[in-house]
Amino acid sequence: MIRLHDTMAREKRDFVPADPKRITMYVCGPTVYGRAHIGNARPAVVFDTLARLIRHTYGPDSLVYARNVTDVDDKIIAAAQAEGVEPSVITERYERLYLDDMSALGVAPPTIAPHATAEIAPMIAMIERLIGLGHAYEAEGHVLFSVPGDSDYGALSRRDRESMIAGARVEVAPYKRDPADFVLWKPSDDNVIGWDSPWGRGRPGWHIECSAMIRAHLGETIDIHGGGLDLIFPHHENEIAQSRCAHGGAPLARYWVHNGFVDMGAEKMSKSIGNVVTPVDLLDAGHEGETLRLALLSAHYRQPLPWTGTLIEQAKATLDGLYRTAGDALPGEADAGVVVALSDDLNTPLALSRLNALEEPASLKASAALLGLLTKSADEWFRGGTDESGIEARIAERADAKKNRDFATADRIRDELKARGIVLEDTPSGTSWRKE
């Protein structure tokens, strides 16, 4: 039995899907206007791991996993104007780079990746329905959701009215009936991306995108809705309100799951602050994607994760040990202890502790796969990406130097290889090497 911490309930609950043969999960994906940072990668890795667990528990075809792409947004428009190109040039570039980065971290593609620009019709239809039901209104080319008309607004974040208005950074606008009302549709000038609608040429607000795409691809009520803690308010709160009011009170999701932040000190990692490190920076520095994945999974997903060089070093050392134990074994049966740990609200620290204690290579390989780890052969892991013939030649030079009792040269060759990340291990049968 999988148990998940449900943000709405503020407690762990047994996960009981509406239909075990078609479990639905939606996770808020990237807004593609810039390169993803390692904090952006945490939800991708966390929910990829949850998807692996669900498929292990309920069957490989049991899950429909949707992760959207926001490809119309004010930041995208600004980036396109700065370069003098169409928004699609920006969005296609950064979506491709996002997918490359996530793939390097072992994140499998979702079942569905709906794009906002391809889902305008469902958004307009939902907005029209909200207007017809009295939950939204048109004003000066905008359409706004009427927050006071939804008596349950705020149930997810549990904020009072004043803190909700402050937390949403509400724009003071004369066309709003209430300061808390939020935009469903906004006008677009002729030089800005837009679509025809009953309210004039414009583009959708951010929140309506997810509600409409969930309804179009997964249904009115889904099993799991995921994302970062920063999305609880106002984004997920607004999604809930829109969907509930459009669908006669039906809940948007049965379980709400949120991951904590990655930080670089006192502040969460954020592009706006500028305290970011990107996966590509780390990969270019020589770190393996699997090392970064393990580092992201080393803390419980709901807890903050301080990103440090030590964290990466520890992850690399852990993987070295796991690869030595697993060798080139074929996967067997996953260890029950690892499955139990992951089933308890995705307790990856406990699962990793159990992994480290396993001695049966086939079970270790199968168990690690639930976390997206040990995806290479041991030889690939320890030797991949190196000039093997060059290293073997240097080892032969060192052997000749030792034979001639030229220990200074032998030590120099060892030190030169170590500086390149190559560790030599002398044994009675000869010298072997591995990547550090």
Secondary structure, DSSP 4 states (H G I P E B T S, - for coil): --EEEETTTTEEEE---S-TTSEEEEE---B-SSPPPHHHHHHHHHHHHHHHHHHHHH-TTSEEEEE-BB---HHHHHHHHHHTS-HHHHHHHHHHHHHHHHHHTTPPPPSB--BGGG-HHHHHHHHHHHHHTTSEEEETTEEEE-GGG-TTTTTTT---HHHHHHHTTPPP-TT-SSTT-EEEEEE--TTS--B--TT-SEEE-HHHHHHHHHHHHT-SSEEEEEEEGGGIIIIIHHHHHHHHHHTTT--SEEEEEEE--EESSSSBP-TTTT----HHHHHHTT--HHHHHHHHHSS-TTS-EE--HHHHHHHHHHHHHHHHHHTTPPP-PPPHHHHHHHHBT--HHHHHHHHHH---HHHHHHHHHTTT---S-HHHHHHTTS-HHHHHHHHHHHHHHHHTT-HHHHHHHHHHHHHTTEEEEEETTEEEEEE-
